[in-house]
Amino acid sequence: MNVIQKLSAVEQMKIASDGLRGRLADELAEGGIQVSEEAYNLLKFHGSYEQFDRDTATHRKQHGMEKEYQFMLRVRMPGGRLTAAQYLGLDRLADDRANHTIRITTRQGIQFHGILKGDLKPAIAAVNHTLLTTMSACGDVVRNIMASPTPVRDAKHARIEADARMLSEHLKPKSRAYYQIFLDEAPNPEVDEEETLYGATYLPRKFKIGLTSEDDNTIDVLTNDLGIVAHFDDQVLRGYTVAVGGGLGMTHNKPRTYPRLATPIAFVQPDELVRMVEAVIMLQRDHGDRGDRRRARLKYVVDDRGLPWVSETLAKYFGAALVEPPALNLRVPDLLGWHQQGDGKWWLGVPVAAGRIADFPDGAELRTALRTIAQCSAPGFVMTPQQDVLLTDIAPADRAKIEGVLRRHKVTLAEDLSPMAQYALSCPALPTCGLALTEAERMHAEMVGGFDALLAKHGLADRRISVRITGCPNGCARTYAGDIGIVGRMPGFYALFVGGDFEGTRLNFKLLEKVPHEAVISSFDPLFAAWAKDGFKGEGFGDFCHRVGPEALLALKAAVDTAA
């Protein structure tokens, strides 16, 4: 293993935590509204982050009051799959313990916000009562495994879903801390808790895995630490391309941190998948930076050591020479609206703006509508990487009834949205996320409306384009892998990125810094005008920007600014 002269504070905490226990049980029983720094870091492994309401923090501080501490709780659900009964259980939890909303994450999970400290343990127990878990939804372990959400009923999609579930179960920590702290399991000295894969200090940083096929890159597979692309001959699995070193987190003004797409490095046979996944995890476990958490992801190991070293070292962990992978041809399907599943039933893709399932003040009762459908028709639920929900296994006779429920509750459906609006993503940002520098979710509607108007102005309203908005540079809405990335820079200001591609195979580049939020949309006016005039037939906006280059794009904007 690497010799680190000084471990980070989090690494030292993990060493002393007694298998992720620490004093968590005692602290949760002691009352109060917040936890210690040690407990804050340990809670991540169990699926929760301590947060506080940033809208009220300044006022309360000025009046000598404590912040309004609360907790975010994240559900681990590989591939985003839920039964109707599980969805209803989570819906009840939103009222019983959280802030009456459900949020779909860009990693196909579900988050709850606004949970008070005294409600955290019963909230986690409620999740487990649905046969789901929050264990390892956060922390320095393998997080929720993403997988193709496409609910076509054939052997190919069934295999991908089964692989995601198998890997999710196989890669959970062996520690029983979660069960003992939150589910009151009695300690059993005969149970082996040795972390043979993770080791006593787990991984240097969070580790993300995505699994899909070439015809469904809705998960942006190359943004993961480990991206797995399954190859099929018709419906027969031929093997998997394995790509390593993806990750989008970075820090403004810290050039040693940056987004990176995973590099395809090997092709493995179906019976070799688990061994290769373990080999990649062990490589990161033993060689990731445990002194600087900003550079602790696998992508930095890949770049610092170089691909030849990574290939050679990975082959040793794998136990065989690596086989060169085939070229990838990744595509993004349209999942919203009505689609046939292939078994005589249908699925309906319901758009969820910024992933927030709620009953909104404008009268759109999305949460009530989904609850009603779950109770009456019991469809399957699939949360997508685009923060939408797919209602699956719908009998043809139920189509009109289900759509009627949605319409009666004023839910916006896919045909009511532009292609751009269908693919826009936002992270939660303020007021809950402690890392947010400015708004994202609460700016979503304004920015989507602005882009819609601008695209229509230039005759581009029918174009498919990916716009992604985050309140900080950590990339939770995959801002660096789409056509347009809008990244929080400071309160009220954003950095603008362009030049990625819709298919998720190329990173975008920074075009402008510190753009005030009211100027974000107008900054794209000359770029969209040029795309409409000079873009090739079928050329996406990101492809156009990549071809033209940053200097020419800046010149276009400068010419307009000068004329104004």
Secondary structure by P-SEA (a helix, b strand, c coil): ccccccccaaaaaaaaccccccaaaaaaacccccccaaaaaaaaaabbbbbccccaaaaaaaaccccbbbbbbbbbbccccccaaaaaaaaaaaaaccccbbbbccccccccccccccaaaaaaaaaaaaccccccccccccccccccccccccaaaaaaaaaaaaaaaaaccccccccccccccccccccccccccccccccccbbbbbbbcccccccccccccbbbbbbbccccccbbbbbcccccccccccccbbbbcccccccccccaaaaaaaaaaaaaaccccccccccccaaaaaaaacaaaaaaaaaaaaccccccccccbbbbbbcccccccccccbbbbbbbcccccccccccccaaaaaaaaaaccbbbbbbccccbbbbccccccaaaaaaaaaaaacccccccccccccccccccccccccccccccccaaaaaaaaaaaaaaaaccccbbbbbbbbcccccccccccccbbbbbccccbbbbbccccccccbbbbbcccccccccccccaaaaaaaaaccccccccaaaaaaaacaaaaaaaaaaaaaac
